[in-house]
Amino acid sequence: MSLAAASAPEAARPRRSPVALLVRFQSLLGLLIVIAAGLVFSPHRHGRLLFLQPDNVANIIRSISETGILALGMTFVIIAAGIDLSVGAVLGLSSVTTADLLVNDGWGLWSTLPLVVLIGTAFGAVQGAISTRFRIQAFIVTLAGLQAARGLALIVSDNSFININYGHGPGSAPPAFAVLGERIGGVFPVATLVFILLAVAAVALLNVTRYGRYVFATGGNERAARLSGIPVSRIKVSVYALTGFASAIAGIVHAGQFSFGSPNDGTGYELNAIAAVVIGGTDLFGGAGSMVGTVAGAVMLGALANILQLNDVSPAMQLLATGAIIVAAAALQTYVGQRSGGGSR
């Protein structure tokens, strides 16, 4: 065998460009850069970096818990070539429904929480069914769903703030619900533990199961997936059911963390969830993505916001910085997709 023949397979093997590798690991690299920036630009107090103080780290991971949970569900939808703009509103609906049932109706935890999760899951599934059955763009359906969920939240709450008081009498929620607002060992937020457990389950569902492979196939090439025998319609409905499920969990966590429910809870959270998914490297056109990347993207956004707050940067500049990062991540994906001839799948 000649040297040329022996090296032919090696030459034929595709090589990833540096930019493609950057896109693949952009969330992890971005997280490292943000942490490095935090170490450099963090204010000092008593000779110590505020950024590394346990309370500050706890605040970062607590702040990303709800949007991180939303982003887990959003990852499934975007990999399947969809989008869900209603997740923040469903969070608000779930939050006020939880508060209303516990405080105003005197329900217990074991009847309230499953019902709220069921409502959120059903809301997402209905949106997915409408979009799939009538071939309406998911952007339109979920935008309408956003309005519907906000309207339902206003009806449930009677357009008012529902405060959650803990006790055993009428008008009080079970004290056990307050655990969602506590910290393990006085440092680690319980809400973050919920996020981590859901993230582990989401990683396993996406990367280990047949269902995860079906989601990737549906988003990568829907027609080919149908011809392969994949139940595409059911997969598309199910990913929206997952976002509804995640939104309901996030709403429950929100109510438990802050001890209230408001019809305006979750406003704008859908944008943060989409941002975490995009920064995490999930292809906006579907067919490729990483749940680990989404988690890293959520942590990166939380750490970035914290650094800017520690340095008294205005909220307007925080929004501009976040927007610039999202555009840069999407631009990198598009560039690599064009260079590879059709997408980073």
Residue, then its C-alpha position, 0 to 999 in steps of 0.5 A: m500500500s502506497l503512502a498516498a493511499a494510506s493517507a487518503p482516508e485521513a485526507a478525506r476526513p472532514r476537519r472542523s474550522p476554528v470558527a466551527l469549534l468556537v460555535r460548538f463551545q461558545s457557551l462554555l468559552g463565553l462563561l469562562i470569559v465572563i468569569a474572568a471579567g468578573l475576577v478582573f472588574s469585581p469591586h472589593r470589600h474588606g480586601r475581598l472580591l465581591f464577585l466570589q463572595p458566597d452570598n453573591v455566587a448564591n444570588i447568581i445561581r438563584s437568579i438563573s433558576e427560573t429562566g434556566i428552567l424555561a430554557l430547558g424546555m425551550t431547547f427541545v422546541i428550538i431543536a425541533a425547529g420551533i419557538d415558544l413565546s408564551v413561556g413567560a406568560v405561562l410562568g405568570l399564570s402558574s404562579v398566580t394559580t399556585a398562590d390562588l389555590l393555596v391561599n384563597d381556596g385552601w388547597g393542599l400542596w399535593s393537590t395544587l402542584p400537580l394541577v398547576v403542572l397539568i395546566g401548564t403542560a396542557f397549555g403547551a400541548v394545545q399550542g403545539a397541536i394548533s400549530t401542527r394541525f393547522r400548519i400555523q407558524a409557531f411564532i403566531v400561535t405562541l404569541a397568541g398563547l402569550q396573550a391568552a395566558r396573561g388574560l387567564a392570569l388576570i382572571v385567576s388573580d382578579n387583576s391583583f397581587i396575591n400574597i402568600n402567607y404561611g400557616h395552618g389556618p384559612g388564608s394561609a399556605p402550607p409552611a412546607f411550600a416556603v422551602l422553595g425560598e430557602r437555602i441549603g446550609g444557608v448558601f445554596p438556593v433550593a430553587t437552584l437545586v430544582f433547576i439542576l435536577l431538571a437539567v440532569a433529566a433534560v440532558a438524559l432525555l435529549n441525549v440518551t433516549r430515542y425520543g431525543r433522537y426523534v427531536f433532532a431528526t424532526g428539526g433537522n429534516e422533517r420530511a426525511a423524519r416522516l419517511s423514516g417512520i418518526p411520528v413527527s406530529r406527535i413529537k412537535v406537540s410533545v416539545y410544546a408540552l415540555t415547554g408548558f411543563a417547564s413553565a409551570i415548574a418555573g411558576i411554582v418555583h417563582a411563587g415559592q421563592f418570592s411568596f407571592g403571585s402576580p399576573n405580571d410575573g415572568t414578563g420578558y422571561e421568554l427572551n432570556a430563555i431564548a437567549a440562553v438557548v442561542i448562546g448555548g449553541t442551539d441552531l435556531f433553524g433546528g436539528a442541532g443543539s446542546m442542553v449542557g450548552t443551554v445551562a452554560g448559556a443561562v449561567m453566563l447571562g446570570a453572571l454577566a448581569n451580576i458583574l454589570q450590577l456590581n459595577d453600577v452599570s445601568p439596566a439599559m446598558q445591561l440590556l444592550a450588552t445582552g442583545a449584542i451577545i445574542v446577535a454575535a452568537a446567532a451571527l456565528q451560527t449563520y456564518v458557520g452554517q454558510r461555510s459548511g453548506g447549509g447549517s450547523r447540524 
